[in-house]
Amino acid sequence: MGLHPWSQSLEQTQSFEDGCIEKKPVTETSGDPFGSANGPGPTVPASAGPPVAMPKLWIGYLLAVATFIGEMIAVARNPDIVKNVEFGVPPLEIFLPAFVARAYWFVCVYRYHKILAAVPRYVHPISPAKAVGFHFIPFYNLFWVFKWPDAIAEYVNARLHARVMRGWVLGVGILGAALCQMFLDAAFGVALRFLSTSYISGFLSRALAAPENAAQT
């Protein structure tokens, strides 16, 4: 049977394209639009930083503002609260945000020690649970607020090869914040507690950003 004219034209066109187009073997890099014929591209180094995220101290400052707002509400409801200073449970408007701020501060302490526990080839002497739990031992907690910051300061100073951090600074700040919260103003005490804690965040971030071979156990 004879072929239709349009079938003959289609076969001629197909044979012409097969003769003109050069077939190249598919290589491993030809399938990657961003690949290079000379080999794989440069490896992007992993970003330096702690394996565990630093605590967000701005949450503590927000809780300090919430405590201050609670103080304003409490005074507006009972103006005599300013005149009669009593050592007892404060109004709920003040107690609740101050309690949440204290709980979150323990979360920050736990997070700092979690970061140090994850540092390669370094064994921190204080575990995260121990760092938080010893704050609840009466009288011993007065010593403990100086002990665990001093252990962090030893790591930071060894990593940076300089005595740039003093552990007692945070201890004094924590005690000052506690006294301020009890005798002066709860909101200011919360703010001072997290402001003192930023001393840890600043130096610990610097130490973790230093070269790894500078760490000493």
The 8 nearest C-alpha neighbors of each residue, nearest first, counted from 0:
[[1, 2, 3, 6, 4, 7, 5, 10],
 [2, 0, 3, 4, 7, 6, 5, 8],
 [3, 1, 6, 4, 7, 0, 5, 8],
 [2, 4, 6, 5, 7, 1, 8, 0],
 [3, 5, 7, 6, 8, 2, 9, 1],
 [4, 6, 8, 3, 7, 9, 2, 10],
 [7, 5, 9, 3, 8, 4, 2, 10],
 [6, 8, 10, 4, 9, 5, 11, 2],
 [7, 9, 5, 11, 6, 10, 12, 4],
 [8, 10, 6, 12, 7, 11, 13, 5],
 [11, 9, 13, 7, 12, 8, 14, 6],
 [12, 10, 8, 14, 13, 9, 15, 7],
 [13, 11, 15, 9, 10, 14, 8, 16],
 [12, 14, 10, 16, 15, 11, 9, 17],
 [13, 15, 17, 11, 16, 12, 10, 18],
 [14, 16, 12, 18, 13, 17, 11, 19],
 [17, 15, 19, 13, 18, 14, 20, 12],
 [18, 16, 14, 15, 20, 19, 13, 21],
 [17, 19, 15, 16, 20, 14, 21, 13],
 [20, 18, 16, 17, 21, 15, 14, 22],
 [21, 19, 17, 18, 16, 22, 15, 23],
 [22, 20, 23, 19, 18, 17, 16, 24],
 [21, 23, 20, 24, 17, 25, 19, 18],
 [24, 22, 21, 25, 26, 20, 29, 19],
 [23, 25, 26, 22, 29, 21, 27, 30],
 [26, 24, 29, 23, 27, 30, 28, 22],
 [25, 27, 29, 28, 24, 30, 23, 36],
 [28, 26, 29, 30, 25, 31, 34, 36],
 [27, 29, 31, 30, 34, 26, 36, 35],
 [30, 28, 26, 31, 27, 25, 32, 34],
 [29, 31, 28, 27, 32, 26, 25, 34],
 [30, 32, 34, 28, 33, 29, 27, 35],
 [33, 31, 34, 30, 29, 28, 35, 36],
 [34, 32, 31, 35, 40, 28, 30, 29],
 [35, 33, 31, 28, 32, 39, 40, 36],
 [36, 34, 37, 38, 39, 28, 40, 33],
 [35, 37, 38, 28, 34, 29, 39, 27],
 [36, 38, 35, 39, 40, 34, 28, 29],
 [39, 37, 35, 36, 40, 34, 28, 41],
 [40, 38, 35, 34, 41, 37, 36, 28],
 [39, 41, 42, 38, 35, 34, 33, 37],
 [42, 40, 43, 39, 44, 38, 35, 34],
 [41, 43, 44, 40, 39, 45, 38, 46],
 [42, 44, 41, 45, 46, 40, 39, 47],
 [45, 43, 42, 46, 47, 41, 48, 40],
 [46, 44, 47, 43, 48, 42, 50, 49],
 [45, 47, 44, 48, 43, 49, 208, 50],
 [48, 46, 45, 208, 49, 207, 44, 50],
 [47, 49, 208, 46, 50, 207, 204, 51],
 [48, 50, 51, 52, 207, 114, 47, 53],
 [51, 49, 48, 52, 117, 114, 118, 47],
 [52, 50, 114, 49, 53, 113, 117, 110],
 [53, 51, 49, 54, 50, 114, 110, 48],
 [52, 54, 55, 51, 110, 111, 200, 49],
 [55, 53, 107, 56, 110, 52, 111, 106],
 [56, 54, 57, 58, 53, 59, 107, 52],
 [55, 57, 58, 59, 54, 193, 60, 197],
 [56, 58, 60, 59, 55, 61, 193, 62],
 [57, 59, 61, 56, 60, 55, 62, 103],
 [60, 58, 62, 56, 57, 61, 100, 193],
 [61, 59, 63, 57, 62, 58, 190, 64],
 [60, 62, 64, 58, 63, 59, 65, 57],
 [61, 63, 65, 59, 60, 64, 100, 96],
 [64, 62, 60, 186, 66, 61, 189, 190],
 [63, 65, 67, 61, 62, 66, 68, 60],
 [64, 66, 62, 68, 63, 67, 96, 69],
 [67, 65, 69, 63, 186, 96, 64, 68],
 [68, 66, 70, 186, 64, 69, 65, 63],
 [69, 67, 65, 71, 70, 66, 64, 72],
 [68, 70, 92, 93, 66, 72, 67, 71],
 [71, 69, 67, 73, 68, 72, 93, 74],
 [70, 72, 68, 74, 69, 73, 75, 67],
 [73, 71, 69, 75, 70, 74, 76, 68],
 [72, 74, 70, 76, 75, 71, 77, 69],
 [75, 73, 78, 77, 71, 76, 72, 70],
 [74, 76, 72, 73, 77, 78, 71, 70],
 [75, 77, 73, 74, 72, 78, 71, 80],
 [76, 78, 74, 79, 75, 80, 73, 81],
 [79, 77, 74, 80, 75, 81, 76, 73],
 [80, 78, 82, 81, 77, 83, 74, 76],
 [79, 81, 83, 78, 82, 77, 74, 84],
 [80, 82, 79, 83, 78, 84, 74, 77],
 [83, 81, 79, 80, 84, 78, 85, 77],
 [84, 82, 80, 81, 85, 79, 78, 86],
 [83, 85, 82, 81, 80, 86, 182, 87],
 [86, 84, 87, 83, 89, 88, 80, 82],
 [87, 85, 84, 88, 181, 89, 182, 83],
 [86, 88, 85, 89, 84, 90, 181, 94],
 [87, 89, 90, 86, 94, 91, 85, 93],
 [90, 88, 94, 87, 93, 91, 92, 86],
 [91, 89, 92, 93, 94, 88, 73, 95],
 [90, 92, 94, 93, 95, 89, 69, 73],
 [91, 93, 69, 90, 94, 95, 73, 70],
 [94, 92, 69, 91, 66, 90, 70, 95],
 [93, 95, 91, 97, 89, 98, 92, 96],
 [94, 96, 98, 97, 91, 93, 92, 99],
 [97, 95, 99, 66, 98, 94, 62, 100],
 [98, 96, 100, 94, 95, 99, 66, 101],
 [99, 97, 101, 95, 100, 96, 94, 102],
 [98, 100, 102, 96, 101, 97, 103, 95],
 [101, 99, 97, 103, 98, 102, 62, 59],
 [100, 102, 104, 98, 99, 103, 97, 105],
 [103, 101, 99, 105, 104, 100, 98, 106],
 [104, 102, 106, 100, 105, 101, 99, 107],
 [103, 105, 107, 101, 106, 102, 100, 108],
 [104, 106, 108, 102, 103, 107, 131, 109],
 [105, 107, 103, 109, 104, 108, 110, 102],
 [106, 108, 110, 104, 105, 109, 54, 111],
 [109, 107, 105, 111, 110, 106, 104, 112],
 [108, 110, 127, 106, 107, 112, 111, 113],
 [109, 111, 113, 107, 108, 112, 106, 114],
 [112, 110, 114, 108, 113, 109, 107, 115],
 [111, 113, 127, 115, 114, 109, 110, 116],
 [112, 114, 110, 116, 111, 115, 127, 109],
 [115, 113, 111, 112, 51, 117, 116, 110],
 [114, 116, 112, 118, 117, 113, 123, 111],
 [115, 117, 113, 114, 118, 123, 112, 122],
 [116, 118, 114, 115, 119, 113, 50, 51],
 [117, 119, 115, 116, 121, 120, 114, 50],
 [120, 118, 121, 117, 116, 122, 211, 115],
 [121, 119, 118, 122, 216, 214, 215, 117],
 [120, 122, 216, 119, 118, 123, 215, 116],
 [123, 121, 124, 116, 216, 120, 118, 115],
 [122, 124, 125, 116, 115, 121, 126, 112],
 [125, 123, 122, 126, 150, 116, 147, 151],
 [126, 124, 123, 130, 129, 127, 147, 112],
 [125, 127, 129, 128, 130, 112, 124, 123],
 [128, 126, 112, 109, 130, 129, 113, 131],
 [129, 127, 131, 130, 126, 132, 109, 125],
 [128, 130, 132, 126, 131, 127, 133, 125],
 [131, 129, 127, 128, 132, 133, 126, 125],
 [132, 130, 129, 128, 133, 134, 105, 109],
 [131, 133, 129, 134, 130, 135, 128, 136],
 [132, 134, 135, 136, 131, 129, 130, 140],
 [133, 135, 140, 132, 136, 131, 143, 130],
 [134, 136, 133, 132, 137, 140, 131, 139],
 [135, 137, 133, 139, 134, 140, 138, 132],
 [138, 136, 139, 140, 135, 134, 141, 133],
 [139, 137, 140, 141, 136, 142, 135, 143],
 [140, 138, 141, 142, 137, 136, 143, 133],
 [139, 141, 143, 134, 142, 138, 136, 137],
 [142, 140, 139, 138, 143, 144, 145, 174],
 [141, 143, 140, 139, 145, 144, 146, 138],
 [142, 144, 140, 146, 145, 141, 139, 147],
 [145, 143, 170, 142, 146, 141, 140, 147],
 [146, 144, 170, 143, 167, 142, 148, 147],
 [145, 147, 143, 149, 148, 144, 142, 150],
 [146, 148, 150, 149, 145, 143, 144, 151],
 [149, 147, 166, 151, 150, 146, 145, 152],
 [148, 150, 166, 152, 146, 147, 151, 145],
 [151, 149, 147, 153, 152, 148, 146, 154],
 [150, 152, 148, 154, 149, 153, 155, 147],
 [151, 153, 149, 155, 150, 154, 166, 164],
 [154, 152, 150, 156, 151, 155, 157, 149],
 [155, 153, 157, 151, 152, 156, 158, 150],
 [154, 156, 152, 158, 206, 157, 153, 159],
 [155, 157, 162, 161, 159, 153, 158, 154],
 [158, 156, 160, 154, 155, 159, 215, 153],
 [157, 159, 214, 155, 213, 156, 160, 206],
 [158, 160, 156, 161, 157, 206, 155, 209],
 [161, 159, 157, 158, 156, 162, 213, 155],
 [162, 160, 156, 159, 163, 157, 158, 164],
 [163, 161, 156, 164, 160, 165, 157, 159],
 [162, 164, 161, 156, 165, 155, 159, 202],
 [165, 163, 152, 162, 166, 156, 202, 155],
 [166, 164, 167, 168, 152, 149, 163, 162],
 [165, 167, 149, 148, 168, 152, 169, 145],
 [166, 168, 170, 169, 145, 165, 171, 149],
 [169, 167, 171, 166, 170, 165, 172, 195],
 [168, 170, 172, 171, 167, 195, 166, 173],
 [171, 169, 145, 167, 144, 173, 172, 168],
 [170, 172, 174, 168, 169, 173, 175, 167],
 [171, 173, 169, 175, 195, 170, 174, 176],
 [174, 172, 176, 170, 175, 171, 192, 169],
 [175, 173, 177, 171, 176, 172, 178, 170],
 [174, 176, 172, 178, 173, 177, 171, 179],
 [175, 177, 188, 179, 173, 192, 191, 174],
 [178, 176, 174, 180, 179, 175, 173, 181],
 [179, 177, 181, 175, 180, 176, 182, 174],
 [178, 180, 183, 188, 176, 182, 177, 181],
 [179, 181, 185, 188, 177, 184, 178, 182],
 [182, 180, 178, 179, 183, 177, 185, 184],
 [181, 183, 179, 180, 178, 184, 185, 86],
 [184, 182, 179, 180, 181, 185, 178, 188],
 [183, 185, 180, 187, 186, 179, 188, 182],
 [186, 184, 180, 188, 187, 189, 181, 183],
 [187, 185, 63, 67, 66, 189, 188, 184],
 [186, 188, 190, 189, 184, 185, 191, 180],
 [187, 189, 180, 176, 179, 185, 191, 186],
 [190, 188, 192, 186, 63, 187, 191, 185],
 [189, 191, 187, 63, 192, 193, 188, 60],
 [192, 190, 194, 188, 176, 189, 193, 195],
 [193, 191, 189, 176, 195, 190, 194, 173],
 [194, 192, 196, 195, 190, 191, 59, 197],
 [193, 195, 191, 197, 196, 192, 190, 198],
 [196, 194, 192, 193, 172, 197, 198, 169],
 [197, 195, 193, 198, 194, 199, 192, 169],
 [196, 198, 200, 199, 194, 195, 201, 193],
 [199, 197, 196, 201, 195, 200, 202, 169],
 [200, 198, 197, 196, 201, 202, 203, 169],
 [201, 199, 197, 203, 198, 202, 204, 196],
 [200, 202, 204, 198, 199, 203, 197, 205],
 [201, 203, 205, 204, 199, 200, 206, 198],
 [202, 204, 206, 200, 205, 201, 199, 207],
 [205, 203, 207, 202, 201, 206, 200, 208],
 [206, 204, 202, 208, 203, 207, 209, 201],
 [205, 207, 203, 209, 155, 208, 204, 158],
 [206, 208, 204, 209, 205, 203, 49, 48],
 [207, 209, 205, 206, 48, 204, 47, 210],
 [208, 210, 206, 207, 211, 205, 159, 158],
 [211, 209, 212, 213, 208, 214, 207, 158],
 [210, 212, 213, 214, 209, 207, 158, 208],
 [213, 211, 214, 210, 215, 158, 209, 120],
 [212, 214, 158, 211, 210, 215, 159, 209],
 [215, 213, 158, 212, 211, 157, 216, 121],
 [214, 216, 157, 213, 158, 121, 154, 212],
 [215, 121, 122, 214, 120, 154, 123, 157]]
